Amino acid sequence: MTKREIKRMIKDVLHADTVGTNKQGNIVCRWGFFYTHGRTAEQYADAVSDLLDRNQVSYSIVESAQIWKAFRGGASTANQSHFRVEVQIN
């Protein structure tokens, strides 16, 4: 399975707001929020892990984080509060 297919799968199945690739070649997934409603970055990392396990993809979770930023209307997901999961495909 290619990185492009994995990124599309994460976007379609887990409804990530943005899915991209960073300079290291790792996949970076972001889910924006205004209120967390009890969700955590670890829950999103677990969901990504479950999805990749079900599809037999060799991977490792590099980082999961909850980024807090002041509200700015119209800003991109990366410039707002969001959950972030970084995945390295082996």
C-alpha beads as a LAMMPS data file, in Angstrom:
LAMMPS data file: protein, C-alpha beads

90 atoms
89 bonds

1 atom types
1 bond types

-500.0 500.0 xlo xhi
-500.0 500.0 ylo yhi
-500.0 500.0 zlo zhi

Masses

1 110.0

Atoms # bond

1 1 1 0.000 0.000 0.000
2 1 1 1.439 3.389 -0.983
3 1 1 1.604 6.465 1.248
4 1 1 -0.948 8.150 -0.992
5 1 1 -3.418 5.294 -0.433
6 1 1 -2.753 5.320 3.322
7 1 1 -3.334 9.083 3.514
8 1 1 -6.595 8.760 1.542
9 1 1 -7.729 5.910 3.810
10 1 1 -7.068 7.943 6.979
11 1 1 -8.923 10.933 5.529
12 1 1 -11.917 8.863 4.393
13 1 1 -12.272 6.465 7.335
14 1 1 -11.171 8.617 10.299
15 1 1 -12.375 11.951 8.857
16 1 1 -9.129 13.812 9.483
17 1 1 -9.333 17.507 8.605
18 1 1 -5.896 17.451 6.970
19 1 1 -3.501 14.638 6.096
20 1 1 -0.089 15.523 4.726
21 1 1 3.582 14.608 4.692
22 1 1 6.303 16.459 6.607
23 1 1 9.979 16.985 5.652
24 1 1 10.981 13.654 7.215
25 1 1 8.484 11.830 4.992
26 1 1 6.128 10.992 7.873
27 1 1 2.359 11.241 7.523
28 1 1 0.856 14.027 9.672
29 1 1 -2.890 13.898 10.467
30 1 1 -4.788 16.776 12.082
31 1 1 -8.297 17.064 13.556
32 1 1 -9.312 20.622 14.456
33 1 1 -11.409 21.480 17.517
34 1 1 -12.880 24.388 19.412
35 1 1 -14.052 22.196 22.298
36 1 1 -12.415 18.802 22.916
37 1 1 -15.624 17.133 24.192
38 1 1 -13.460 14.721 26.196
39 1 1 -11.373 13.555 23.238
40 1 1 -7.587 13.218 23.463
41 1 1 -4.691 12.945 21.029
42 1 1 -4.057 9.414 22.312
43 1 1 -7.544 8.362 21.207
44 1 1 -6.791 9.583 17.691
45 1 1 -3.411 7.798 17.733
46 1 1 -5.191 4.593 18.801
47 1 1 -7.729 4.999 15.982
48 1 1 -4.935 5.443 13.425
49 1 1 -3.136 2.402 14.874
50 1 1 -6.281 0.269 14.685
51 1 1 -6.917 1.296 11.086
52 1 1 -3.357 0.573 9.962
53 1 1 -3.304 -2.749 11.865
54 1 1 -6.543 -3.855 10.171
55 1 1 -4.967 -3.120 6.791
56 1 1 -1.651 -4.827 7.680
57 1 1 0.500 -1.716 7.261
58 1 1 3.925 -1.653 8.952
59 1 1 4.162 1.648 10.857
60 1 1 5.181 3.385 14.061
61 1 1 3.505 6.338 15.783
62 1 1 6.144 9.054 16.088
63 1 1 4.071 11.543 18.079
64 1 1 0.572 12.441 19.148
65 1 1 -0.169 15.866 20.572
66 1 1 -2.934 18.262 21.490
67 1 1 -2.076 21.742 20.194
68 1 1 -3.827 24.715 21.815
69 1 1 -3.951 28.033 19.949
70 1 1 -6.040 31.168 20.244
71 1 1 -9.080 31.225 17.969
72 1 1 -8.558 32.956 14.633
73 1 1 -11.480 32.749 12.251
74 1 1 -10.533 31.463 8.821
75 1 1 -7.131 30.133 9.901
76 1 1 -5.922 26.766 8.595
77 1 1 -6.206 23.670 10.786
78 1 1 -2.472 23.825 11.546
79 1 1 -2.927 27.390 12.863
80 1 1 -5.875 26.541 15.127
81 1 1 -6.323 24.217 18.092
82 1 1 -6.019 20.647 16.843
83 1 1 -5.101 17.058 17.614
84 1 1 -1.989 15.910 15.735
85 1 1 -0.775 12.373 15.007
86 1 1 2.490 11.710 13.176
87 1 1 3.010 8.257 11.649
88 1 1 6.149 6.753 10.117
89 1 1 5.474 4.104 7.468
90 1 1 8.123 1.357 7.532

Bonds

1 1 1 2
2 1 2 3
3 1 3 4
4 1 4 5
5 1 5 6
6 1 6 7
7 1 7 8
8 1 8 9
9 1 9 10
10 1 10 11
11 1 11 12
12 1 12 13
13 1 13 14
14 1 14 15
15 1 15 16
16 1 16 17
17 1 17 18
18 1 18 19
19 1 19 20
20 1 20 21
21 1 21 22
22 1 22 23
23 1 23 24
24 1 24 25
25 1 25 26
26 1 26 27
27 1 27 28
28 1 28 29
29 1 29 30
30 1 30 31
31 1 31 32
32 1 32 33
33 1 33 34
34 1 34 35
35 1 35 36
36 1 36 37
37 1 37 38
38 1 38 39
39 1 39 40
40 1 40 41
41 1 41 42
42 1 42 43
43 1 43 44
44 1 44 45
45 1 45 46
46 1 46 47
47 1 47 48
48 1 48 49
49 1 49 50
50 1 50 51
51 1 51 52
52 1 52 53
53 1 53 54
54 1 54 55
55 1 55 56
56 1 56 57
57 1 57 58
58 1 58 59
59 1 59 60
60 1 60 61
61 1 61 62
62 1 62 63
63 1 63 64
64 1 64 65
65 1 65 66
66 1 66 67
67 1 67 68
68 1 68 69
69 1 69 70
70 1 70 71
71 1 71 72
72 1 72 73
73 1 73 74
74 1 74 75
75 1 75 76
76 1 76 77
77 1 77 78
78 1 78 79
79 1 79 80
80 1 80 81
81 1 81 82
82 1 82 83
83 1 83 84
84 1 84 85
85 1 85 86
86 1 86 87
87 1 87 88
88 1 88 89
89 1 89 90
